[in-house]
Amino acid sequence: MNASEAATAVVSVTDAKVHYGAVRALDGVTLTIRAGECIGLVGHNGAGKSTIVNVINGGLSPHQGSVAFGGTSGQGIKAAREAGIRCVFQELSLCPNLTVVENTRVMHRGLAGWGWRLRGAQIIAKKLDEIFPGHSIEASEQVGNLTIAERQMVEIAITFCEIGNPVRLVILDEPTSSLDARLAEQLLAYVRRFVDAGGAVVFISHILSEILSIASRIVVMKDGKVVAERAAADFSEHGLIEAMGSVVKARQARELAVAQSGVPVLTARTARGIGLPFKAHRGEIIGFAGLGGHGQTEMLIDLFNTRSGNWLRPADPAVAFVAGDRAVNGTFTLWSILKNFSIGVLPDLSRLGRLDEKQEEALGQSWRERIGIRTPDMEHGILSLSGGNQQKVLFARALASRAPVVLMDDPMRGVDFGTKQEVYGILRSEAANGRTFIWYSTEMDEVCLCDRVYVFNNGAIVAELSGDDVSEENILSASFKEAAA
């Protein structure tokens, strides 16, 4: 790196190595991030992305190699923060018992003194308006009352606020995973403006179209190493997938051979007497779509409660649920990976009230291999996994059950492209054998894989699409329809 490049470098990582026993989380990574560029960081779950992020933001010191902030060597969160480095983690870090403005103060120590609450409310409201125009989030609202999409919006806005040290680099880890298409586009537009003004961004996403549209340079990681690094214009989506080590499979057309005769396996009345009723038949994959926060998750919860309201779990469950907010509703953070998986199928692993540990271990290993959970030992803690691998555990938990209906609340958040393809195949295979899936997703490509799609607006179903009518254009158009009485 010459003197000019060093002057514009916000962060320089040289030959960084991080290992945990035999696992090499980073294996000699060298990476420079300069002002005025957006780096797209991609790779499968467990490729080393989270580790390099923690090295850059000062949360982790490499066992070998060096880190420099603005040309000056340094280590630790304090040094990184003083260098203007901020991070929005995939696992959101807001305090749910505090308000939006109180969380802003937690993040920014410079927000202090007499009248800090009023100043903070003005600052966070202005930043939310800049990034997400038209939002309805109040600075005085308690974070625990917000939807997961709103919490993601708040954390992004807090991170971009300049209180004290200027913001020079923002690391966005799966920032659109809970945002609908409209909110995601608003965020991408703001990132472009931030970079054009001289800021730097590291953008991590498994949505490859986002990476290709926003990044100026793309870094591909695999097994703790950088395996490809070049201008975004030199990549195609096909080439990016191959660089990550995935085989590109042709997208299969939906097979509409599902018979919709007979009694539906799941039904729901219209919401407040308006909109359309819901029904699902055996073997269908049904999608919930529409702008985020318009009743999709609430419908899934209602469907689950109507079929499993008894506190005593039946031996043959009627429904299984894959939570979208895994940190709040999915994982048991103090338990092992295996226990987080087997909790969903305990009746099948027990005899006379006693757990068959050998059968539990065998089933866990089987699903580890089938769905690709990247861990050498299922006895490791669930938090030893990346966010995407934690999500795989929750997905495996539901699929391993005997429930004929699986409800999924944006289950692919943070899951890599290769695993998504494998999961799609599992869904089709399970549906062909008669299992029914009700699937809410914020990713349009996933919704378009469904047999039928219900579009939501203001808490009601405003449209039902099937066959060739299931398209991005039709879904977006229906998202703004008013529900009929």
VOGU-3710 file (C-alpha; in Angstrom, 3 decimals, decimal comma):
1> mnaseaatav> 0,000/0,000/0,000  1,469/3,383/-1,006  1,264/6,588/1,059  -1,845/7,843/-0,738  -3,714/4,592/-0,186  -2,667/4,516/3,469  -4,027/8,021/3,951  -7,502/7,053/2,729  -7,597/3,658/4,466  -10,152/3,613/7,270
11> vsvtdakvhy> -9,145/0,108/8,375  -6,307/-2,167/7,297  -6,176/-5,801/8,412  -2,962/-7,686/7,623  -2,551/-11,486/7,767  -5,141/-11,884/10,519  -5,460/-15,351/11,997  -8,010/-16,461/14,590  -8,373/-20,064/15,722  -10,479/-21,916/18,254
21> gavraldgvt> -8,777/-25,222/18,826  -8,686/-26,979/15,455  -11,172/-24,542/13,925  -9,549/-21,742/11,923  -12,092/-18,931/11,939  -9,628/-16,693/10,073  -6,663/-18,092/8,217  -4,452/-15,223/7,104  -6,942/-12,560/5,985  -5,656/-9,271/4,569
31> ltiragecig> -8,244/-6,574/3,866  -8,162/-2,803/3,392  -11,276/-0,614/3,485  -10,965/2,915/2,108  -13,086/6,042/2,370  -15,731/6,397/-0,324  -16,253/2,720/-1,074  -18,806/0,067/-0,221  -17,333/-3,392/0,284  -19,677/-6,310/-0,332
41> lvghngagks> -18,644/-9,162/1,991  -20,099/-12,534/1,037  -19,625/-16,184/1,878  -21,508/-19,113/3,319  -22,415/-19,300/6,999  -19,209/-20,057/8,907  -16,948/-18,647/6,176  -15,390/-16,164/8,613  -17,448/-13,033/7,937  -18,537/-12,481/11,540
51> tivnvinggl> -14,979/-13,043/12,770  -13,407/-10,478/10,439  -16,174/-8,032/11,401  -15,298/-8,478/15,086  -11,621/-7,927/14,292  -12,437/-4,711/12,410  -14,735/-3,308/15,104  -12,253/-4,083/17,871  -14,325/-6,728/19,585  -11,745/-9,428/18,846
61> sphqgsvafg> -7,950/-9,282/18,722  -6,422/-11,595/16,108  -4,112/-14,296/17,426  -1,722/-13,339/14,646  -1,520/-10,367/12,307  -2,262/-6,679/12,786  -5,048/-4,108/12,553  -4,603/-0,424/11,756  -7,212/2,320/12,026  -6,539/5,224/9,678
71> gtsgqgikaa> -2,924/4,133/9,258  -2,297/3,873/13,022  -2,026/0,486/14,720  -4,600/-0,122/17,385  -6,719/-2,723/19,091  -9,937/-2,809/21,055  -13,422/-1,391/20,829  -12,344/2,015/22,176  -9,725/2,486/19,448  -12,157/1,377/16,740
81> reagircvfq> -14,890/3,674/17,996  -12,552/6,657/18,169  -11,625/5,881/14,550  -15,290/6,272/13,591  -16,124/2,589/13,121  -19,688/1,478/13,826  -21,461/-1,859/13,407  -25,047/-3,048/13,020  -25,063/-6,709/13,996  -27,326/-9,357/12,507
91> elslcpnltv> -28,386/-10,216/16,054  -29,815/-6,857/17,089  -28,344/-5,385/20,272  -30,995/-2,910/21,420  -32,283/-3,006/25,015  -35,994/-3,900/24,737  -36,874/-2,373/28,122  -35,578/1,081/27,075  -37,073/3,627/24,710  -35,640/4,492/21,311
101> ventrvmhrg> -33,980/7,646/22,613  -32,616/5,838/25,687  -31,056/3,226/23,394  -29,520/6,101/21,426  -27,837/7,309/24,611  -26,542/3,812/25,387  -24,843/3,755/21,973  -23,544/7,339/22,091  -21,854/8,406/25,331  -21,584/11,954/24,005
111> lagwgwrlrg> -25,341/12,336/24,411  -25,276/13,571/27,996  -25,985/16,554/30,197  -29,088/18,623/30,835  -31,789/18,108/28,218  -30,139/15,062/26,616  -33,468/13,317/26,129  -34,914/16,139/24,005  -31,708/16,521/21,971  -31,473/12,755/21,490
121> aqiiakklde> -35,087/12,527/20,350  -34,470/15,229/17,748  -31,280/13,560/16,516  -32,720/10,043/16,155  -35,965/11,315/14,614  -34,012/13,282/12,007  -31,833/10,279/11,146  -34,839/7,961/10,866  -36,442/10,510/8,526  -33,258/10,604/6,399
131> ifpghsieas> -32,945/6,837/6,045  -36,571/5,664/6,204  -38,850/8,524/5,115  -42,459/7,904/6,054  -41,671/5,751/9,101  -43,997/5,908/12,108  -41,503/5,270/14,921  -41,618/7,557/17,960  -38,420/8,300/19,907  -40,366/7,803/23,154
141> eqvgnltiae> -41,570/4,305/22,186  -40,212/1,358/24,162  -38,147/-0,845/21,846  -39,825/-4,015/23,106  -43,091/-2,772/21,604  -41,605/-2,420/18,107  -41,709/-5,055/15,370  -38,441/-6,732/14,421  -38,337/-4,611/11,234  -38,781/-1,419/13,274
151> rqmveiaitf> -36,057/-2,510/15,707  -33,734/-3,081/12,774  -34,575/0,385/11,423  -33,878/1,972/14,820  -30,523/0,246/15,254  -29,432/1,274/11,764  -30,454/4,885/12,393  -28,716/4,997/15,801  -25,528/3,656/14,231  -25,432/6,340/11,542
161> ceignpvrlv> -26,033/9,181/14,043  -22,995/11,437/14,481  -22,731/12,294/18,163  -19,147/12,952/19,177  -16,708/11,254/16,796  -17,661/11,373/13,100  -18,826/8,135/11,492  -16,229/6,923/8,979  -17,090/3,220/8,516  -20,375/1,407/9,110
171> ildeptssld> -20,530/-2,391/8,990  -24,017/-3,577/8,068  -24,505/-7,287/8,791  -27,641/-8,543/6,991  -29,277/-5,110/7,403  -32,307/-5,873/5,227  -33,060/-9,334/6,627  -36,234/-8,102/8,342  -37,095/-5,251/5,970  -39,600/-5,426/3,152
181> arlaeqllay> -38,672/-4,358/-0,397  -39,657/-0,710/0,119  -37,659/-0,269/3,336  -34,683/-2,151/1,888  -34,569/0,189/-1,116  -34,709/3,217/1,192  -31,724/1,878/3,121  -29,726/1,124/-0,031  -30,385/4,648/-1,315  -29,086/6,130/1,951
191> vrrfvdagga> -25,974/3,914/1,865  -25,204/5,213/-1,634  -25,505/8,808/-0,398  -23,308/8,067/2,626  -20,580/6,516/0,449  -20,771/9,308/-2,131  -20,150/11,771/0,714  -16,896/9,974/1,614  -18,072/7,383/4,111  -17,180/3,691/3,949
201> vvfishilse> -19,504/0,721/4,315  -19,026/-3,013/4,668  -22,265/-4,597/3,462  -22,912/-8,243/4,357  -25,892/-9,967/2,775  -26,983/-13,312/1,381  -29,219/-11,446/-1,079  -26,750/-11,347/-3,942  -28,725/-8,871/-6,031  -28,346/-6,344/-3,184
211> ilsiasrivv> -24,599/-6,908/-3,028  -24,185/-6,468/-6,774  -26,296/-3,300/-6,810  -24,678/-1,536/-3,831  -21,015/-2,637/-3,660  -18,090/-1,028/-5,431  -15,832/-3,959/-4,519  -16,748/-7,505/-3,459  -14,756/-9,735/-1,112  -15,631/-13,440/-1,068
221> mkdgkvvaer> -14,696/-15,549/1,967  -14,590/-19,298/2,369  -13,226/-21,399/5,253  -11,663/-18,384/6,950  -9,855/-17,099/3,845  -10,431/-14,468/1,180  -10,860/-16,506/-2,004  -11,833/-13,701/-4,389  -11,653/-9,907/-4,352  -12,404/-7,581/-7,257
231> aaadfsehgl> -14,665/-4,811/-8,503  -18,375/-5,565/-8,241  -18,766/-4,885/-11,969  -16,534/-7,892/-12,655  -18,960/-10,271/-10,912  -22,229/-11,735/-12,107  -24,632/-13,435/-9,720  -23,673/-16,775/-11,284  -19,961/-16,040/-10,846  -20,446/-14,870/-7,279
241> ieamgsvvka> -22,217/-18,085/-6,339  -19,448/-20,164/-7,899  -16,778/-18,120/-6,095  -18,466/-19,000/-2,787  -18,276/-22,660/-3,707  -21,924/-23,360/-4,550  -23,288/-25,181/-7,534  -25,777/-23,072/-9,443  -28,972/-24,982/-9,956  -31,595/-24,019/-12,445
251> rqarelavaq> -34,699/-22,630/-10,805  -37,479/-25,135/-11,091  -40,907/-23,930/-12,035  -43,636/-24,330/-9,440  -45,538/-27,543/-9,808  -49,233/-26,820/-9,407  -50,328/-30,389/-8,993  -51,650/-29,785/-5,481  -55,243/-30,892/-5,207  -57,320/-28,284/-3,413
261> sgvpvltart> -60,298/-30,530/-2,832  -61,454/-31,892/0,493  -61,315/-30,266/3,908  -58,548/-27,676/4,400  -55,983/-28,565/7,062  -55,890/-24,981/8,320  -58,343/-22,075/8,089  -58,781/-18,558/9,458  -61,640/-16,114/9,254  -61,369/-12,613/7,830
271> argiglpfka> -59,719/-10,030/10,049  -62,263/-7,714/11,678  -64,782/-8,773/9,044  -62,791/-7,326/6,143  -60,509/-8,835/3,529  -60,309/-12,462/2,437  -60,430/-15,649/4,539  -57,428/-17,990/4,717  -57,265/-21,702/3,994  -54,504/-24,219/3,385
281> hrgeiigfag> -54,745/-27,721/1,951  -52,554/-30,754/2,462  -49,260/-30,562/0,547  -49,408/-26,839/-0,242  -46,655/-24,273/0,201  -48,429/-21,017/0,925  -46,702/-17,657/1,084  -47,571/-14,576/3,105  -46,509/-11,345/1,395  -47,027/-7,595/1,488
291> lgghgqteml> -45,198/-4,755/3,183  -43,604/-5,701/6,498  -45,618/-5,289/9,689  -49,040/-5,615/8,081  -50,251/-8,667/9,972  -48,327/-11,579/8,477  -46,542/-12,608/11,675  -49,690/-12,046/13,745  -51,599/-14,411/11,434  -48,921/-17,084/11,863
301> idlfntrsgn> -49,094/-16,741/15,652  -52,898/-16,949/15,609  -52,768/-20,076/13,439  -50,279/-21,650/15,841  -52,289/-20,768/18,943  -55,544/-22,154/17,536  -53,906/-25,536/16,934  -51,679/-25,800/20,003  -53,350/-23,753/22,723  -53,235/-26,491/25,365
311> wlrpadpava> -50,298/-26,115/27,774  -49,681/-29,876/27,696  -47,833/-30,719/24,489  -49,491/-33,588/22,549  -47,445/-36,551/21,381  -48,505/-35,776/17,791  -48,243/-31,980/17,391  -50,615/-30,354/14,916  -48,240/-27,546/13,959  -44,574/-26,618/14,245
321> fvagdravng> -43,276/-23,057/14,245  -40,007/-21,575/12,946  -39,509/-18,177/14,594  -38,077/-15,267/12,642  -36,648/-13,454/15,673  -34,462/-16,296/16,866  -32,834/-14,314/19,687  -36,218/-13,606/21,302  -38,452/-16,502/20,250  -36,161/-19,193/18,894
331> tftlwsilkn> -32,973/-20,160/20,709  -32,244/-21,146/24,296  -28,977/-19,240/24,595  -27,518/-21,234/27,516  -28,173/-24,609/25,896  -26,132/-26,670/23,482  -26,856/-26,917/19,772  -28,174/-30,446/20,276  -30,565/-29,458/23,086  -31,861/-26,516/21,045
341> fsigvlpdls> -32,631/-28,971/18,266  -34,087/-31,854/20,280  -36,442/-29,733/22,408  -38,878/-29,800/19,487  -39,016/-33,596/19,248  -38,716/-34,786/22,863  -41,785/-37,079/22,729  -40,138/-39,021/19,902  -36,893/-39,371/21,870  -38,366/-40,409/25,208
351> rlgrldekqe> -39,417/-43,741/26,635  -41,408/-43,827/29,892  -40,425/-40,219/30,533  -36,701/-40,874/30,080  -34,669/-39,311/27,254  -32,865/-41,740/24,963  -29,600/-39,806/24,648  -28,136/-42,085/21,969  -31,193/-41,634/19,781  -31,069/-37,867/20,450
361> ealgqswrer> -27,421/-37,704/19,375  -28,018/-39,813/16,260  -30,965/-37,670/15,164  -29,000/-34,490/15,804  -26,044/-35,707/13,743  -28,378/-36,755/10,949  -29,900/-33,269/10,692  -26,513/-31,590/11,120  -25,363/-33,326/7,959  -28,650/-32,989/6,102
371> igirtpdmeh> -29,037/-29,238/6,547  -25,341/-28,350/6,815  -24,984/-26,982/10,373  -21,340/-25,888/10,527  -20,064/-27,218/13,846  -17,600/-29,958/14,784  -19,638/-30,861/17,870  -23,379/-30,581/18,526  -22,586/-30,263/22,247  -21,130/-26,798/21,689
381> gilslsggnq> -23,241/-23,857/22,853  -25,815/-22,517/20,398  -24,121/-19,094/20,479  -20,929/-20,652/19,089  -22,750/-20,734/15,732  -23,138/-17,898/13,274  -26,617/-16,384/13,009  -27,382/-18,303/9,827  -26,360/-21,612/11,385  -28,515/-20,887/14,429
391> qkvlfarala> -31,422/-20,431/12,042  -30,650/-23,806/10,463  -31,008/-25,415/13,918  -34,477/-23,885/14,332  -35,468/-25,035/10,858  -34,211/-28,565/11,536  -36,110/-28,582/14,855  -39,402/-27,988/13,040  -38,753/-30,371/10,147  -37,697/-33,183/12,467
401> srapvvlmdd> -41,078/-33,087/14,188  -44,117/-35,047/12,981  -46,277/-31,944/12,694  -48,226/-32,023/9,399  -48,196/-28,205/9,206  -45,087/-26,015/9,537  -45,481/-22,270/10,100  -42,404/-20,252/9,122  -41,821/-16,609/10,054  -39,079/-15,450/7,652
411> pmrgvdfgtk> -37,017/-18,586/8,425  -34,174/-17,926/5,952  -32,911/-14,753/7,641  -29,126/-14,810/7,362  -28,971/-18,232/5,692  -26,499/-18,586/2,830  -27,438/-19,208/-0,791  -26,296/-22,817/-0,948  -28,253/-23,809/2,142  -31,314/-21,979/0,860
421> qevygilrse> -31,256/-24,132/-2,278  -31,009/-27,275/-0,167  -33,847/-26,137/2,095  -36,052/-25,314/-0,892  -35,504/-28,892/-2,078  -36,436/-30,232/1,365  -39,612/-28,129/1,358  -40,679/-29,453/-2,030  -39,943/-33,034/-1,008  -41,847/-32,688/2,281
431> aangrtfiwy> -44,775/-30,982/0,523  -44,902/-33,783/-2,052  -45,317/-36,193/0,876  -48,287/-34,215/2,163  -46,781/-31,699/4,564  -48,169/-28,162/4,456  -45,998/-25,051/4,798  -47,213/-21,536/5,610  -44,308/-19,242/4,832  -43,872/-15,524/5,501
441> stemdevclc> -40,788/-14,089/3,836  -39,446/-10,605/3,198  -37,531/-11,947/0,164  -39,565/-11,777/-3,033  -37,706/-14,691/-4,650  -38,832/-16,966/-1,812  -42,445/-15,841/-1,948  -42,517/-16,547/-5,677  -41,601/-20,190/-4,997  -44,948/-20,769/-3,278
451> drvyvfnnga> -48,017/-22,470/-4,747  -50,354/-19,744/-3,532  -49,688/-16,341/-1,973  -51,847/-14,248/0,351  -50,995/-10,537/0,236  -51,553/-8,482/3,409  -52,286/-4,804/3,986  -53,247/-3,175/7,308  -53,705/-6,523/9,048  -56,039/-8,062/6,449
461> ivaelsgddv> -55,637/-10,316/3,405  -56,269/-8,130/0,360  -55,384/-10,563/-2,456  -54,899/-14,253/-3,196  -52,507/-15,156/-6,031  -51,756/-18,548/-7,545  -49,974/-20,088/-10,502  -48,447/-17,644/-12,966  -50,079/-14,743/-11,116  -47,506/-15,154/-8,336
471> seenilsasf> -45,033/-12,498/-9,455  -43,164/-9,595/-7,886  -45,177/-7,084/-9,900  -48,548/-8,500/-8,821  -47,507/-8,832/-5,188  -46,252/-5,242/-4,958  -49,371/-3,960/-6,706  -51,661/-5,854/-4,322  -49,686/-4,648/-1,255  -51,300/-1,227/-1,566
481> keaaa> -54,887/-2,402/-2,071  -57,499/-1,653/0,549  -59,273/-4,640/2,096  -62,904/-5,066/1,040  -65,574/-5,532/3,668
//
